[in-house]
Amino acid sequence: MLSEKLHEALNDQMNFEFYSAHAYLAIAAYCTEEAYDGFANFFLVQAEEERFHAMKFYNFLSDLGYRATIAGFERPHNEFASILDAFESALRHEKEVTHRIYYLSDIALDEREHATMAFLKWFIDEQVEEESTFDTLINKIKRIEKDSNAIFMLDSELASRTFTPDEA
């Protein structure tokens, strides 16, 4: 049985995951406007992944017999100085997600809520991957940002990114 505190925190995270999808849609829109179609695809796929994450929280709450409450959220950041700025913004966002997942895990651990601890393990692993992906891409962009051919090649590479839900 979830405490009110844990139920509310899980629900908040579900809504934050939906917000994350909008934040990545905003970055995709910036990329599209700048004619970075591959980068736009990367962020559109990222948005799809974040909606999937939100639905994992939704389904977890439902499976435990709790209602998921959908909330509104603030407008995401829409202006970026460069493609590097957009990716650095995304990395900062992922670090916030990691912090929030750790907070949830701390509550579950304190309350000895084992089902929630097991559920959150997937997200902890996911955040390691997310931060690593953005960190790697930022390092590549920093190395090549003055080389338009290299940026074009990375943009083309990211155009092939797809999302296949991991049901684990």
Summary of the structure (lengths in Angstrom):
residues: 168
radius of gyration: 17.1
end to end distance: 22.4
largest distance: 55.8
contacts: 477
relative contact order: 0.16
helix: 76%
strand: 0%
